């Protein structure tokens, strides 16, 4: 943050604002009870742009529907771990859930294709794919289940590797490096291919796993490293950008279909608008956070990403995942990423 982005709100002010929302909701309901009261669960810290922009969408939805639909935000895994929340949104216990592609892939395998190692080199290629044919393909696969996407994809960012000890400068440095990964098959596969020791751990347990040295490092986008203070238990950050990841705002299909058509359109419109705003936030933060995190003691290491991609290409990683995703999905990916396998 240089020194603070306009969208970055102090933790105190954000929490105070969050605390005020239910009160406003109570006052609105006394005047005119909401027709629909839904929940939106996320795994991110309250200060993360996902929650800042998500709350803005919720406020606009309440206003545009004249209070007919009230959505309450539950950030920071308040309602359960990511894997537990995925089950809840499937069975309707939670109506909306902000879920990363990497975890969603455990239920909808096609969602994980965006996490193919070193497939995307920049945001231009990411949005070309995700707002184009590849994104449409993934949304169609999600829609075959009890859940659905209610907006275009949000940005999680490019994932970077942090460590409390060994500095990761080359692919060889990953050998036997015990690294936390989300419970996502493709990320486990990627690090196994590079001869690291991936350990799938739910996100709400990451800080303690690093603090107690259950693992030596982890990999996440810079905004996650910053908002969850992982820099307190890590010494270096290698800018590998090995995987891009996105967030889908998922809806329980039955709950969404219960909403009148005009309300459905408002929900999608406002979450789409916040997705655009949040993408801008993450892109800016990914640039500015290097300065902020350096000041907090995190050492940054620029690496040769091509060397990592070449090391991965020498393994069966790309051919294995092409076989799993299928020719149709892989062709959509390679239209943007170039030849992978």
C-alpha positions, 0 to 999 in steps of 0.5 A: 500500500503506497502508503494506503490505497483508498479501498483499504480501511483500518481494521477498527473502522471496518469492524465498527462498520460491520457491527453497525450493519445488523443494527441497520438491518433490525431497524429496516425489518421493524419498518418492513420485514425482509422477504428474504434473509440470506447469509454470505460466508467468506474465509477472508479477514474482514479487511480483505477487499473481498469483504469490503467490496462484498459488503458494498454489494450487500448494501446496494442490494438491500437498497435496490430491493427496498429491503426485500433481500437482506444478506448478512456477511460472515467473514473469516470462516466464522461459520466454518472452514472452507471445506465445511462451508462448501458443504453448507452452500451445497445443502442450503445452510448458507445461501452464498459463499465466496470460494476459491477455485482451488477448494471448489475443485474438490467438488467441481474438478473443472474449477481447478483448471485455472490453478494449472501451474505457470499457465497465466503470466499476467492479468491480461491473459487471466481476464481474457480466459475467465471473462471468455470461453474458459470462464463460461465453460467452468460456470457451466460445469458448476451449474450442473451441481446444486450450486451456481455462480452468481457473478463473474469471478473475483480476484484472489491473485497470483500465489507466492511462496513464503518461508520461515527458513530456507530461501526459495530461489530456484526449483531445486530449493523446493526439494523436501520443502514442507509447504502448506497448500489448500486442500486442492489436488492440483496444488498438491500435485504441482508441489509434488512434481517439483519434489516439495512436501505439500501438506494440505491444511485448511486456511483457518489453521495456516497461521498456527501451522506456520507458528508451530513449524508444522510446515516450513512455508506456505503459498498465497497471494500477497493480500492474503499474506498481509491481511492475515499477518502471515509475515509475522511467522515467515521471513522471506517471500519468493515471487514465483507467481506459480498459480493464479487463483480466483474467487467465485461467489457461489449460490445455493441453486434452490435459494437463488431460484426462490428469489423473484427474477428482478431480485436475482438480476439485482444480485448478479448486477451488484456482485458483478460491479463489486467483482470489478472493483475488487479486481482493481483493488487486488491488482493495486495491492499486489504491486504496493504490498511489496513495499509495506511487507518489506517494512514489516520485515518480509524479505522479497526474492525475485526468481526466474519464473521460466526456470520453474515452469521448465522444471515443471514441464519436465515432469508429467504434471501437464500431461496428467492434468490434461487427461483429467480435465479433458481435451475441451477444457484444456484447449480453452486454457491453451488458447490463452496460456499457449502450449502446455502439454 
